[in-house]
Each structure stands twice: as C-alpha cells, then as structure tokens.
C-alpha cells in the first residue's frame, strides 16, 4: 500500500516523515525546494494582497527573530521534535522546484500512491490533486477559524485559547478548506513561545494523528466532518507588532 509525502524541507516536515515511517511504508518523499527567484515573486504577491505596511512588518519580524529569538527557538523546537528521529535513508527521495511541476506529476505517476501526505508545501493545484484519490494535510491551526498560516499563534493573539490546536484534513482546491479528519488542542508555554516553537508543538501532536489518518484511509474507515460552529477565516504571516502583542498576552496569562 503506497504512501507518498510531499514536503517542505524543514524540521517539522522531517519529523513528520520520520514519524510516519515508523508506522507505514513510504514509497517516496518529494521535497519542494523553490528557486531563489521565487522569493521575490512571493514578496510581490504579498504586497499586492496585503499592502506594503503589512509586508514590511512581516520582514521586520523575520529580522527580529533571527537576531533575538532563533537560538532559543531552535532549542525548543528540538525538544518538541527530537524524539521522532531521522528519516530512514532507504526511502526514495526526490527534490522538485515546485510541488506543482511536471516532475512532481511524473513521480506520482511512477509511484501510484494511494495516499499523499502534504506538509509545508505550496498550495496544491488541481492537476496534481488528480494524481491521487486522497491527499491529507497537517495544518497548524483549528479549521475553519484559523486557516492560512500560524493558526495557533493567531488563536492566542485573539485570546481564543480553546482553539489553539492542530488539524488533519483532506485537501481540496481551497486553502485549508477540506473536510476535517482529526483535530486536537495543543498546550503552549506562557514564559516563552513564538510562532515557530508553537508550530513544532502542533506537529508533535499532529504527527501521530496523521499516522492514524493514513491507517484509517488505507483501511477504508477515514472519518471526516466539518465545523459549522466556527466562522471561516484565512490568516497570514504575523508582523513584528503582532508578535509583540502575542508576547504581551502570554505575559498577562503568566501573571494570572
């Protein structure tokens, strides 16, 4: 029974692959590595969508994170994900410039997966979705209220603490709009937390859920449901001011 994983090459996705490999046979790993020129294209898209002020704030957070948060964050991320271990070297592994490339289509045609797992890639286009009957995604937020990126961060920022969690869902043509398979709340630290460290904690909870979803999918018993009790909203990368607001809320919680 064939499972392919389409992934960004980051610590969370590597932990996901290693965790799944402990329970299932993986026929192929396809890493998406975007060319450097794509970053400029993404930046231009963000400016059109969000405006200069918002994008500058996002860039300032990246600089602040690198200067003041990265060392402590990396340690916390390792604490969350280190137990999953390395990816087995025996799994066929490929690198593509885009998850929607012709090369990706060729690889999916070659391996004929029953399930494709998505972790951290670009949005999957319909031509790729047509290559497998079931795509499953891990999302760092509770859908549909926190679609997009850093859903747990935004739930804390909105003081919506009961919706700090992780979702495993089917992939459709929307952005995190597919039917929910599993959801679970995720606890967070009050003294030190960032959108990166929180994502690692969400993956720690979500990896076993994904493995269970794969097992359910392969055996024809995959559950699915929708959350009509939550308003659907898409969120974007936080700015430096958003992060300071997030940190203020954590400080207030810690004092109570």
N, C-alpha and C positions, 0 to 999 in steps of 0.2 A: 504494500500500500504506500503510495508515493506522496511525500510532503516536500514542497519547495518553500524556501524562505527568501523573500525579497527584503533587503535590509540596507539601512544606512550603516556605515562602519563607525560605530560609536560604542562606548562601554555598555550602555543599556541594551543595544541590539545584540552585542556579542554575548552578554549574559543570557538574553532570551534564547539565542541559538543553542548555547551550551545547555541550558535548562531543558529545552525541548529534546535535544539529542539524548538526554538521559532516559527519556520515556518513549521516544519514537525514532524510527529510521528516517533520516533526512536524505532525500535523493540529490538535492542541490542547494547551494547557497548562492544567491545572486546579490552582490553588493553594488549599490548605486554610488558612484563617485563622480560628482558633477565636475566638468571642466571649470577652470578659474574664471573664464569669461561669463559663466552663468551667474556668478555672484552679482555682477553689475546689472544683469538683466533682472534679477530678483529685486535689487535695490530700486531700480526704475519702476518696477511694478508696485512695490510698496509705496513709493512716493505718489504714484497716481491714485492708489487706493486709499491711503491714509493721510497723505499730506506731508510736507517737509518737516513740520514741527514734531510730529509723532515719530517719524523715522530718525530724526536727529536724536531724539530721546532714547530710542532703541539702541542706536550706535553708542551713545554715552554710557548706557548700561553695560554694553559689551566691554568698553574700555575700563569701567569701574570694576567689573567682575574680574578682568584679567589682572588688574593692579592690586585689588584688595580681597578678593573672595576665592580665587581659583585654588590656592593651596589647601585651604580648609575644606573647600567644597570637594576636591578630589579625594581627600581622606574620608569624608562622609560617604561619598559615592562608593568607594571601595568597601567600606563597612557594610553597605547595603547589598552590593552585588558580588562581592568576592567569593561567596560560598558556591556560586554556580560553576566556577572553574573555567578552564579554557575550552575553546571549540575543538572537537576532535579533528585531527588533521586528515583523517580518511574521507571526509565528506568532500565531494567535488565542489569547488568554489570558483566563482567567476566574478569579474568586475565589468560593469557596463557604465557608460556615460549618463544614461538616463534609464529609469525603470520602464519608460515607455518606448524604448528604442527597438529597432528591428532585431538587434542582437538578443534582447530580452524575449521577444516573440519566438526567435529560433530556439532558445534554450528551453522555454516552456513547451514548445512543440517536441523537442528532443526528450524531455523527462516526463511529459504527460502526467503532471501531478493531479491527485485527487483533491488536495487542499493546498492553497498558497497562503502563507502567513506573511503579513506585512508589518514591518517595524521601522519607522522613522524615514520612510522614503517620500518622494514627491507624490502628489495625487495620481492615482492610477487611472489611466484613460480607458474608455470602453473597449478599444481594440485589444488591450491586454486582459481586461476582465473576461473577455470572451474565450480566453485560452484555458480557463479552469472553472469548474462549476461552483467552487466555494473559495472565496477569499475571506480571511479573517484578519482583523487589525486589532492591535492593542492601542488604546487611547488613554492618555494621561489626564483623565477628567471624567466626570459623570455626564453622559449624554442624555438628552439633547441640550441640557442647560449650559454645558461648558464644552462646546465643540471648538475646533481650531487647535490652538497651541497653549500649553501650560495651564490646563484646566484646573488643576489643583491649586496653583498659585492664585488664579482669579477667584476661586471659591473662597479662599482665605481672605483675599483682598476685599471681597464682598461680604465678609463675615458670615458666609453660608457654610458653616463648618460641617454640617451633616452631609454636604455634597462634595467633600474632599475625598476623591476616590479614583478608581480605575475602571475602565470599561473594555470588555472584549466584545467586538461587534462584527457583523457581516459587513462587507464592503460593497457599496453601491456607487453610483456616479456622483453622489453628493459628497460634502465634506463632513465626515463622521455622522452621517445620517442613516446608516444601515441599521437593520434590526439588532437589538442588543442580545447578546448571548449570556454574558455574566457581568455583574457589577459588584464591587466591594469597596467599602470605605477604607481609607488609608490614614493612619495616625501620622502626626507631624510634630517636629520639635518646636519648642517655644523659645529656646535660647538662641539657636542658630538654624536657619533654614533659608534656602534660595530656591528659585525655580528649577535649578539643576539637581540639587540634592533631593528635592521633593519628587522629581521625576524618577530618580533612582529607587526611592521607596515605593513609588507606584508600580514600577517594574517588578520589584521584589514580590509584591502581592500578585501582580498580573501574570507573571511567568507561569506559576502553577495553574492559574485559571486558563491560560492559553493551552497548556498541555492537556488539560481536561477537555477543553473545547475541541481540540484535534481528535482526541479519543472518541468523543461523542459524535463528531462529524464522520469519522471513518466507520462508525458502527450504526449510523442512521438514526441517532437519537438526539441530535443537536437541538437544544431549546432556543427559542427566540421570542422576544417581546418588545414592546415599545412603551415609552414613558409619557403618557398624555398628561401626567400631573406636573410636568416641568415645561417651562417655556423654552423654545429652541433659540439659541443664540451662538454666534461664532465669535471667538476671541482671537486676539493677535498677540504678537510678542510684546512684553512689557517694556516700558521706558524706565529711565533711572528714577523719575519721580514716582512711578508705580511701585518700584522696588522699595523706595523709602517708606511709602505708605503701607506696603506689605509688612515691612520690618516693624513699623510703629504698632501695627495691630498685634503682631506676635509679642512685642514688649508689654502691651497692655494686658494680653492674656496671661503672660507670665506673672504679672503683679497681682492678679486676681486669684 
